[in-house]
Amino acid sequence: MPDLTKPASAWNLVWDADWVTAVTWLGASRRVAAGNNLGEIVIWELPEKAGGAAPKPVARLDAHTNVISHLACTPDGKTLISASYDHTIRYWDIPATFPDATAPLVLNARAIEDATRRKANGAKVPPALETKVCVLKPARARTEHKEWVVAMELSRDGKALITGDDAGRVLIWDAPAGTVTKEWKVPKGWVYAVGLSPDKKQACVTERYTLVFDSGRHAAVKLWDASTGTVSRDLSNEKEFKGHHIISASYSPDGKTLALLRGGESGGNSGKPTLVDPAMGKVLRECAPGHLDGGTALAWHPDGRHIASTGRDTTARIWDTATGKLVSEVNKPRGGQFKDWFSCAAWSADGAWIACGDQAGAVQVWNFPT
C-alpha cells in the first residue's frame, strides 16, 4: 500500500502548447496521456522509478479540433477515449509498441511565441526544444453530441460511458460498442459534471444555467435513475451545495460514496470535496479546508478510501474519506488562481502515482513510496 502521506515529485513533463485540460493513465502501464485546450493529445512512457531527466512525449494523437474536456482509458490500456468541444467522442487504439517516431513536436512552443511577440521589447527568443513522436489517428469517432462535450466518465470495468454536453443532453453508452443505450436532457441549462455508479444504475449530473460562477440559484445537483432517465433525488438545496457550482462528480469504487467538488470563483476556501451517500441522498461529511477560489477536479484512489482533489490554488490534496481529514498536500499554493492552477488529476492503477495537468502546459507527476 502506498504511503499517501509522503508525496515526492517525480517529473515535470513539459508540453508548453496550451493549458492541459485532461489527463489519464493507460491501464496498469506507466503510460500517461494528456489533452489540452487546442484539442491536442500526447502520450508519455514513464520509467518504473522516479528520477532523472523528465521523459519526452512518444506519441501524438491527431483528429480533435477543439478543447479536450476529458480522457479515459479501458482497464487493459488498449483503448483511449477522448471527449472534446468539437462535439465528438473519439476512440483510439493504443499499440503495445509505438511506431517509429518521425513527426517533430516542439515542447516550448508557447514560450517561443511569447518571446517572439515581445522581441521588440528586448525579449530573447529561446531555441526550440524539439523531440520526435509517432502520430496516431482515431479508430472511430462518435458524433451523437451536437454541442461541446463538457463531461465524461468511463465506468471502472470499461463497459459503460456517460457523457454530457452544452445543450443539456446526457448520454449513456455501451462503451466497447460505442452505441448509446439511454439518453435524457436536463430541464434547462447545460451539463457541468457527470458521474456513473459502478452498477450503472444511478448517475449524478450537475447543471449550470448561467456564466456567473458564484450564482448558486443558477446551478443544480441531481441523482438520476440511469435506466429510466428520471430524477430520483435533487440535492440542489442542500446547504453544502446551495450557492456553488459543482464542477466534478465521482462515485467510489464500491459505489457507496459519491464525491462532489465545488468549483467557481466564489472566493475563500470554497473548493471543498463533499461526500454523499448516493443511496439515501444524504451528505456524509465535507473535506476541509477547501481549495482557495474553488476546486477543479476529483479522482478516487484505487483503494476506495482516499480521494484527490485539485484546485485553482495550484495544489492537489489527498483526503481520508472516512474522516474528511487532509492526508497530504501535493505541491504548494502559488498565491491564488491564475498561477498555473491544476485543472485535472488521475491516479495510476496501483495507486502509487498521481498525475496533474496544469495551466502552464505541463503534467506534473508525483510518486508515493510503498
N, C-alpha and C positions, 0 to 999 in steps of 0.2 A: 504494500500500500504506500503510495507516495506521501511524503510529509508535506502537507499543504501549507504549513506554517513557514516554510523556508524556500520561497521562490528565488531562483537565480537566473539572471539574464543570460540567455544562450547566444542569440544573434539579433541584430537589427537588419532585416532583409530589405535592402534598398531597392525601391522601384519608384522613382520620382517622376511619375507620369501625371498623376492626379490623386485625389482623395481615395483611399482604399475603403470600399463600402461593404465588402463581403469577404469572408474567409472560411475555409473548411479544411479538415484533414481528409485524405483519401483512404478510407478504410482503416486498417490497422498498420498501414505503412508510415514511413517518415516523409511522405509527400504532403505538401501544403499547397492549396490553390487559393488565389485571391482575385477579386474583381474590383474594378474602380469606376469612377464617375464617367469615364469615357466609353464604357462598355467593353473594356479590355479585360482579359483573364490570363494570368500566368501561373505556372506551377514550378515549385522548387522541390528538389530532393535533398533532404537534410541528412547529415551524418547521424549515426546512432548515439554519439556522445557530443555534448556541448563543447564549445571552444573552437579556437582557430578563426580564420577569416570567414566572414559571412558568405554562405553559398550564393551563387547567382542563379536566376531562373533557368530552367532547362526546356520549357515549352511555353508556347503562346497559343491561345485558343481564339480563333478569328471567326466572327459572324455578327455579334451584337453591335448595335449602333447607338446605344444609349446606356444610361446608368445600370450597372449590375446591382440589383437590390438584395439578392440572396443567392447563396451557393449551398448545395447539399450533395453528399456522395453516398452511394449504396454501401452497405457494410463490407462487401467484398472488395471495395476500392476500384471496381471496374467501370462504374458509370457515374459521371458527374452531371448534376442537373443545375441549370442556371436560370434565374428569373431576371427580367430586365424591364426598364421603362420603354423599351422598343416594342412592347406588347407581346413578347414571345417568351416561351419556356423552351429551353434547348437541352438536348441530351448529347453527352459527349462520351465516346468510348475511350477509355484510358488504357493504353497498351502496357503490358508488363515491362517492356523495354521501349524507351522512346526512340523514334527515328533519329537519323543524323541531324545535328544542329547546323542549319545553313542560313537561317534568317537573322539579320542583325537586330539587336534590341539595345537602345540607349537607356541607361539606368539613371541618368541625371538630366533628362530632357527638360524638366521644369526649371531647374537651376540654370541651364543654358539659355532658355527662353527669357527668364527674368533678367539675367545679366546682359543679354543682348539688348533688351528693351532699355536698360539703364546705362548702356555703354557710353552714351554722350555725357553722362554724369560721372564718368570715371570707373564704372564697374568693369571688372575683369571677367571675360567670358572663360569659364573653365573648359578644359578639354573634355571631350565626350568619354563617358565611362560606358564602354560598349562590350556586349557579350553576344554570343550566338545561341539561338534556340531553334527547336523544331516547331513547326506550325501544324496544329490540328484543326480540322473542320468538324462541325457537329454531325452526329449520326442522324439526327432528326430534329425538327422544330415543331412546336405546337403553337397554334395561333388562335385558340379559342378566346383569349382575352383580347379586347379591343381598346383598352386603355393601359396606362402604366401598371405593370405587375409590381406592386409595392410590398407584398408579403408572401412568404412561402415557408413551409416546413415539411420535411420528409419524415415519415414515421421511422422509428429506430430499426425496424426489421426491413425497411426499404420497400415495403409493399404498397403504401398509400402516401399520397401527397395532398397537401392543402395549399391553395393559393388565393390571394385576394387582390383586387385592383382598385384603381381610382374611380371607377364607375360604381363601386359598391358591390361588385359580384364576388361571390365566394364559390370556388370550385373544389370538389373532392375528386381525386384521380386514383385510378388503378395505376400505380407508378410504373411497374415494368411494362405494361401495355401502352401507357401514355394516353389513356382514354378517360373521359370524365364520367364518373359514376353518380354524382349528385351536384346540384347547383342551386344556389339561392342568392338573394340580393338583400343587403341591409336596407332598412326603411328609408334612410336618407344619408347623404354624405358619402364618404368613401372609407374603404377598409384601411386600417392603420397597422394592425398586427394580427397574426393568426397562430393558433396552436391546435394540435390534434392529439387527443388522448391515445395512449398505446393500444387500447382495444378498438380504436376508431369509432367509438360510439358517441363521443362528445367533442365539440370544437369550441374553442374560445376565440371570439372575434372582437377586436376593439375598433371603434369608429371615430372619425373626425368629421366635423361639419363646417369648420372654418379654418383659415390660416392663422388665426390668433392662437398661439401656443398655450397660453395660460387661461383660456376661457373654458372652464370645465363644463359649463352648461351646453357647450357645443361638442361634447365628447360622450362616448358610451363604452361600456364593457359588458358583454353578454355571453352567456353559455348557450350553445345551440345543440339540439339533437341532430347529430350528423346524418342520421338515416332519413329524417323527415324534413330537415331544413327549417325547423321551428325553434323559437326561443324557449329554453327550459328555465333559465334564471337570468335576471337582469341585475348586475352588480353596480350599475352606474351611480346609484345614490349612496353607496357605502362610503363612509367618511374617509376611508383610505384612498378612494378613487375620485370622489367628487372634487372637482376643481383641478383635475390633472388629466393630461392625455397619457394613455398607456401605450408605450412605444414597443414593448416586447412582451410576448406571452409564450410560456413553455411548460409542458407537463413533465413531472418527474418520470424516471424510467418505469416505476411501478404504477404510475397513474394516480397515486393517492394525493399528490400535491400539485397545485398549479401555481407557477410563479409569474408575477406581473410586475413590470417595471415602469415607473413614472418617467416620462420624457419632458419635452417642452423647454420653456425658458422662464420658469416661474420664480427663479432666484433661490438663494439659500441652498440648504442641503436637501433639495426636493427629490432627488433621484433615488428613491427608496424601493428596493425589491419588496414586494408584499406577497405572502404565501397564503393560498386559499385551499380549503377542502372542496374539490370540484363536485363531489357527490352531494354535499349539502349547500354549496354556495356560501360557505362561512369563512370569513377571514380568520386565519390562524395566528399570524404574527407578522410584524414588519421587521425588516433588517435595517439597522441604523448604526451609524449616521449615513445619510444618503449622499449621493454624488452631488457636488456643487453644480447648480444650474441644470440639473436633470441627467437622467441616465440615457444610454443609447442601445444597449443590447444585453441579453441574458444567455447563459449557456450552462446546462446542468452537467455536473461532473458525472462520469460513468458510475461512481459508487452510489448515486442517488441520494446522498446525504449532504452534498455540498453544491453550491451554485456560484457561478462567477457572474458579476455584473460589470459593465463598462460605462464610462460617463464622459461628460464634457470637461471634467476636471483632469483628464488625461491619466486616469487610474483604472485598473481592473481590481475588483475586490472579491475575495473568496469568503463565502458565508457558510456557517453551520446552519442548516435549515431546521434542525430540531430546536435550536435556541434563538435563531435570528442574530447571533453574535458574529462579529468580524473575526475571521481566522487569520487572514493576511491581506496585505495590500501590495499589488504589483505596480511598480512604477511610482513616481511621486507627483503630486499635483503641481501644475505649472502656472498657477495664479489665475484660474478662471478659464472660461470657454474661449474658443478660437486660439488656443495654444497647442495645436496639433492633437486635439482630443481624439480618444478612441471611438471608433464607430461600430466595431464588430469584434466578436471573440469566438473561439472554438477550442474544445479540448481534444487531445489525441485520444485514441481508443483505449490506451492503457491508463489514461488519467495522469500521466507524468509530465505532460507538456501542455502549455496553453499558447495560442497564437492570437494576437490582437492587431487589427488593422487601424492605421491612424490617418489623420487629416493631412499629414506631411507627405503621404505617399509611400509609406513603409509598412512592413509587417514585423512586429516585434514578438520574439519567441522567448518564453521562459521555461525553465525546467524545475521540477520538484524532485528532490532526492528520494530514493526508495530504500 
